[in-house]
Amino acid sequence: MAVTFDLFGTLVDVDYPTDPAEVVARELESRDVPVPDDWHVAYGEHHVEAPAGAETPLPAHVSAALDSRGVAAADNVVRHAVVAAFDPTVTRREGALEAVRAAAERGPVGLCSNCSVPELVPRTLIRADLRGEFDAVTTSVGCGWRKPHPSAFEAAADALGVAPDALVHVGDDPATDGGIVDVGGRLFDVTQTPLSALAGELEAEP
């Protein structure tokens, strides 16, 4: 048996920007990138064609949004602006570390997180004092697929060296984290059962 954890809303709470388009605009302007007058409209439009369930990295979306308004910007400049825009305060949730370590006593432990912003997951793990607690970290921006797509869980399972049906996935959103059931695994829903109960649940696993 192996256990994977969702990150945001499961192990940590973060203060997301209430207006991400505006925050990204400020970071672009600080790097001398002209922001279109209708930036909020452009930011909210679909620009990058991708298969259903695939992740579009946010820098790629922002670059395409700028290009749709005739604004050219270097990819590395856009990436730095996006990374800077999503620099949240992080709070580790009660019982998170204990749950991860309890899972590690039973087998390999991984992280499986939807996140379109490069560098955000590793930075969050550092700020939550969770870096080094996982045998593998799988993110949608890294593997190319968002939960609940089966490929996201398959990538996480492969990183841990197990079959997807061997996974217990700990998460807070049945609509996304519940995709584990489609590959034969099991969901531990922290909105129904607290993290503090995970150790006991794992002990009961065959």
Secondary structure as GFF3:
##gff-version 3
##sequence-region A 1 206
A	DSSP	beta_strand	2	5	.	.	.	ID=ss1
A	DSSP	beta_strand	12	14	.	.	.	ID=ss2
A	DSSP	alpha_helix	20	29	.	.	.	ID=ss3
A	DSSP	alpha_helix	39	44	.	.	.	ID=ss4
A	DSSP	alpha_helix	58	68	.	.	.	ID=ss5
A	DSSP	alpha_helix	75	85	.	.	.	ID=ss6
A	DSSP	beta_strand	90	92	.	.	.	ID=ss7
A	DSSP	alpha_helix	96	104	.	.	.	ID=ss8
A	DSSP	beta_strand	109	113	.	.	.	ID=ss9
A	DSSP	alpha_helix	120	127	.	.	.	ID=ss10
A	DSSP	beta_strand	136	139	.	.	.	ID=ss11
A	DSSP	alpha_helix	140	143	.	.	.	ID=ss12
A	DSSP	alpha_helix	150	160	.	.	.	ID=ss13
A	DSSP	three_ten_helix	164	166	.	.	.	ID=ss14
A	DSSP	beta_strand	167	171	.	.	.	ID=ss15
A	DSSP	three_ten_helix	177	183	.	.	.	ID=ss16
A	DSSP	beta_strand	186	189	.	.	.	ID=ss17
A	DSSP	three_ten_helix	195	197	.	.	.	ID=ss18
A	DSSP	alpha_helix	198	203	.	.	.	ID=ss19
###
